[in-house]
Every structure is written in C-alpha cells, then in structure tokens.
Amino acid sequence: MKTLAIGGTGFLGAHIVDSLLAAGHSVGVLSRSKARSAREVPESVDIIEGDLGLLDRPSLTEMMSGYDKLVYAAGVDERVRPDGDAREFYFRENVETCRNVLLAARDTEISHVVVLNSIFTCFNRLHPELKLTQHHPYIASRVAQSEMVIEVSRGHFVASVLEIPWVFGDTKGKPSQWSALVSYVRYTRRLVAPNGGAVAISAKNVGRATLGALSAPRVSARIPIGDCQLSWDDMLRQLAKLSGKNDVSVMRMPDSVFAGLMRMGSVTLRLIGEKSGLDFSRLGELLTREFDVDLAASQKLLDYGDPDIEPALAATVASVPDYRRAATWSRLAPFKFAAAA
C-alpha cells in the first residue's frame, strides 16, 4: 500500500506517518525543503520537494500518480494570523488549496482520502444557534472545507473528514501549542478555569484514526474523533499533577467574567491591528459549553486504540521547557483557554 501524506512533516503528520509505517505502508510526504525534512522523517519515507500553494493541477496529479491512498493534513489553524481579509485568507488556505489537491486526485487511482479538519465543524452541526460560521472566519473555512471534500469525492474516492479536537502528545522536537497553558499550570499557585470543557485526543491516536480511515469507511463522511471529553478544570488538575504539583484546587470562573475577559482580548487585538480566525468577543459562549460528542462510534469504526489521555498529557508537559517565568505566564492566564483545535 502506497500512501502520500501532504502535511506529513508537521506535528500531527509525523504521528500519522509513524502509524502508516507501522502498518506496512510505503509513505511519501510533500515538503518545501527536502534537506530539512530528511532530518525529521524516517529514512524509508520518500520526500517530494514542492510548495503546495504553487503546484498546478497537472503537477499535483503527476505527484499523486502511483499512490493508493492520500492523507491531507495541510492547511492553517486559528493560531495563524491572516494575511489580509481573514475570511478570504482562511478560505484560500483551507478550502481552495485542498480543493485543487482533491480535484487532481480524481485523475489518479487513489481510492481513499483522509482530510484533517476541526472539531469546530462538529460543534457547528450540534449547535447551529451559535452561528459559528457567521462569527468566526476560521470555523467558516473548516465547515466549507468539510462540505467541499464530500462533494468532490462523490463517484471518485471515499473521503473521511476527521474532525480533530484538542490534541496532546509528544511534539517530536517541535514547539508545543500548549506551552502557555503548561507554563500557567506550572507557575501559578491558584488555578482558575471557566465552565465547560473540550474533546481531547492523543497525537498517537490521531495517527491511528487516520490509518483506520484509509481502509474502514465505505462511504464518504464527516467523523468526529477523540479519546475523551475533559472539563477545563479537570484538564488543569491533570496537567498540574503531571507537572509535579499535587492536591491542586481549581476555582471555577463565572461565565460572565470569562466572557468579559474574552471581550477584552478582542478589543486588544483590534487596538494593535491584529486579525484572528476566531472572534474573541464570542469565544466565551463557545468555550464554556460542554459538547456531547459521540466518540464511541468513531473509536469502533476506526479502531484507534487506547483512549487513555494521561500519557499524552504527560508527553505534552515534557515537551514544554521549564523556564520558571511565573510572573509572565500569570499575567497571560485569562487567554490560555482561547487555544483550540
């Protein structure tokens, strides 16, 4: 089995490549720098040098010829600051670029495609009253990407849109997206968390779920994945314990206070001229909810292994250098919970 992993050199891509190799796949990855990626991926991986944003459709088709399966783990998340209009930026990066790849894949022998999407797409289905696509450009792009993938796949290949939640685990030497949160837990005496929580998954299980999605599904579908659902205060307690702090209490923040802090964050971004894929003034109503996502169905379908999140949380803590700068991180505490998948 030959599988091409676009985005295979990133954080999640590295774990996906590991799962593919362990299952006996021959794996290729696309990289802007073959020399740099040669130091990051196993020797058996075929590195194709190229810039995804510059490849036209014939070049993409030629690149994918000879592969049986395709993993698309590229795109940008809400942490990437938009260049120009936010909605146009995210749609270009997450929808149009992906569309070009999938249209090119239709001219190959590829039978299964996996596209890494966002759990926000699932939240949008569960709670349309929040109007997430109207208020958050990043979420709008992920919902549009999901719809596009299903449409383009019809009659050509089976496409699984994996809705990725908050991911924890070994970063394999890359900077951790959870550095601020881990440092907050390490250096703050009294931890504070909002109500609500998040769906969580280990990076290893993202790899395993991707492997399962390349063979198990028979029809194209959107599939939310995850190991468990964690309240924010439970997440902080576990991270604190794994950081060596025992018997830590976490105080619940009133929703109105948290919403006010998020609005302050929104005002701050506007004042400094920063654009974002998420509207901070409306993040409170999203992050303080507890979403009832059916994880058992995808765990059974894709067979992605042990749902124990603690080893992944431990690996996340280990991936963040201990700088002992408590004062700095304490001042940033109100904004830790804006990080999302």
N, C-alpha and C positions, 0 to 999 in steps of 0.2 A: 504494500500500500504506500503510495507516494502522496504526501500532504504538503501543501505550501502554506506557511504561516506568515501572513502580512501583519506586521507588528510583533513578530516573534522575538525581537530583541528587547522589548520593553519588560516592565515588571511582571505583568500577567503573562505576556508572551513567553517569557523564559520558563515559567511553570508549565505552560501549555506544551512547549517543545519537550520538556522533560517527560511529560506524560505520553506524548506521541512516541518518543524514542523507546520508552519502557515497554510500549505495546508493540514494538517492532516496525513502526512506520519509518520510511525514508523521508526525511524532513528537509525542506528548503525554506529559507527566510529571505525577505527583501530588506535591504539595508542601504542607507545613503553612503555608508563607509564600510567597505569590505574589510579593510585593515583593522578598524576599531572593533567590528563585530566578531572578527576572527579570535579576538581575545576574550569575548564574552560568551560565545556559544560553543557547544561540544564540537570536537573535530569532525565528527561524522555528518554535521549539518552542512548542507550546500548553501552558500551565501550568494545571493543575486544582488549585484550592486545597481541601485537606481533610486530615483526620487519619485515616490508615488504620485505626488502632485504634478509632475511633469510628463508622466508617461501617457501617451495617447492610447486609444482603444486597441488598435492593431498590435502595439508593443505589449500591452497587457495580455492580450490573447496569446501572443507568442511566448510570453513569460510563463503563463499557466499551462501551456500545452505539455502533455506528458504527466500531469498531476491528476490524481483521482479525487482528492478532497481539497477543500480550501477553508482556511481559518482567517477571518478578518478581525484583527484585534487592534486596528489603527483608529485614527480619529483623535479628537481632543475632548477633554472633560472640562468641567466648570472652573477648574483652577487656572486654566489658560486664559489670559486676558485677551479680549477680542481686538483684532486689528480693524478699525473702522466700525461700521454698524454691527452691533452684537448679533442680531438675528441673522444678518447676511453672512457673517463670519462663521457661526456655528453650522448653518445650513450648508455652506460651501464645504467645510471641513468634514462634517459628519454625514451629510446626505449625498451631495453631488459626487464627491470623490469615491465614496462607496458604491454609488450607482454605476459609475464608469467601470469599476472593477467587476461588478456582477454582470453587467451587460457584456463585457468581454468574456467572462466565464461561460456565458451561454453558448459561445462558439467553441468550447472545448469539451472534453469527455468527463469533466468534473460532475460527480453525482451528488455530493453533499457539501453544503456550505454552512459554516457557523459564523455568525456575526455577534461580536460582543457589544451589547447595548447597555442600558442602565435600568436599575430598579425603579427609577422615577417613571419610566413608561408604564410599569405595573401600577404604581400609585395613581397615575393619571386615569387608568381604567377603573380602579376601585373607587376613586373619589372625583368624579367629573365636576362636582360642585366647587372644587378648589380652583378650577380654571388654570391649571398649571401651565398649559401651553400658551395661554394668553399673557401670563405674567413673567415667565422665565424662558428666555431665548434658548438656553442650553437644553432644557427639558423639551421644548418645542422641537428642537432638532432631533432629539433621540426618538420622540414619538413619530416624527416624519420619516426618520431612517427605518424604524421598525415596519411601518406601513409600506415603504418603498421596497424593502427586502422581500416581503411576502409577495408583493405584486410582480416583481421582476423574476422571481423564482418559478412562477407558475408554468408548468409544462417543460421545464428545463432541468431543474435540480431540486432536491429537498433542502430547504433553508431553515435553520434553527436560530432564532434570535434569542440569545441568552441575556436575560435581564440581570445584570451584575449588581449586587448590593455592596455594602461596605466590606472591603477586603483587607484581611490581616495576614501577616506571614513574613517569611524571610524575603528581604528585598534583593538578595544576592549582590550586595555591594552598592546598590543604587540608593539615592536619598529616599527616606520614608515619607509618605504623605501624612503620616501620623506623628511627625516629630513634635509639633506644637502640643498635641494632646498628651503624648507621653511625657513631655517635659512639664506640662501643667500638673500632671498627676505626681511626678517625682518631687516637684519643688514647692507645691502648695500644701499648707497644713490643713486647711478646711476646704474640702472639695464641694463644689456646687454643680448641680446638674438640673436641666429642665425636665419637665414631664416628657413622656413619650419614649421612643426608642428607635432601634434600627434593625434591619435584617443584616446578618453578618455571615461571612463565609471565609474559609481559609484560601490562600492563593493556590495551595496544592489541589483543593477541591474544585477550583475554577478550571485547573488543568484537566482533572479527571472528568468533570462535567462536559468539557469541550470534547474530550475523547469519546465519551458516550454519545454526544450529539452528532458525531460524524458517522454513526452507524445505526443507532437505535430508532430514531424517528422515521416514520414512513411518509409523513406529510409535513409541509412547512408550517411552523407555528412559533408563537412567542412563548418563551419558557422562563418564568422567574426561578432563580436558583438561590440556595442559601443553606447554611448549616443550622441556623437557629435565629430566633428573634431576641434581642437584648434590650432591656431598658437602658437609658443613658447612665443611670446611677449604678446599675449592675456592671456595666462596662467599665466605669471608673473604678469600682471596687476591685474588679479582677485585675485591671492594669496596675492598680496600686499594690495589690498583693504580689503580683509578679515583679514589681519594682522593689520589693523588699519591705513594703510598708504594711504592717499587719493591723487588724482591727480599725480600719479606716471607716469613718462615717461620711456619708454624702448627704448634703442638705438639698432638698427639692426646691427649685426656684419657681415662684408663681408664674403662670403663663403670661400675665400682663407685664411682669418685669422682664422676662426673656424677650417678649415681643418688642418692648421698648429698647432693649439693647440691640436687637437686630435692626430696628429703625435707625438707631444712632450709627450703626455700621453702614447703612445705606447712605445716610447723609454724608458721612466721612468720605466714602468713595466718590460721591458727586463733587465734593469740595476739592478733592485732589485730582479730579478729572479721570478717575479710573472707571472702566466699564467692567461689567461682570455678566456671566451667563445666568446668574441667579439674582432675583430681586430680593435683597436682604430685608427690605421692609415687609415682605410677605413670608419670609422663611419661618417665622415663629409658628404660624398656623400649620406648617408642614412638619417641622421637626418635633413638635410637641405631641404629635399623634402616634398612636400605636397601630400599625397596619397589620391586619390579619391576612398574611400571605400564605397560600398553600404550598409549603415546601416539600411535603411528603410525596406529592405526585412527581415532581422533578427528580427527587432523590431516588425514587423507584425506577423511573423511566431511564435516567441517565447513569444510574449506578455509580454515583461519585463518592462512595466511601464513608469513612467515619465522620460523623457530624460534630465531633468534639472540637470546640473553638479554642479551648485553653492553650494548646500547643501553638496555635497561630498567634494568639495574643502574646505569648511568651516570646516568640520569634520577632514580633513587632517591637517589643520593648528592647530586645537585644540588638535590633537594627538601628536604634537611635542612640547616638553618642551621648554620654552623660557629661554635659558641660557645666552643671552646677551654677546655673544663672537664674536662680529662683525669682529674683525681683522682676526680671524682664518678662518671664513667662506668666507670672501672676498678673501683670498689667494687661496681658493679652487674653486672659481667661474667658471673658464673655464671648469671644469669637471662635472658640475651639469647636463648637458644635455645628458650625456652618460647613465643615468639610463633608463632602458626600461622594457617593459613587458615581 
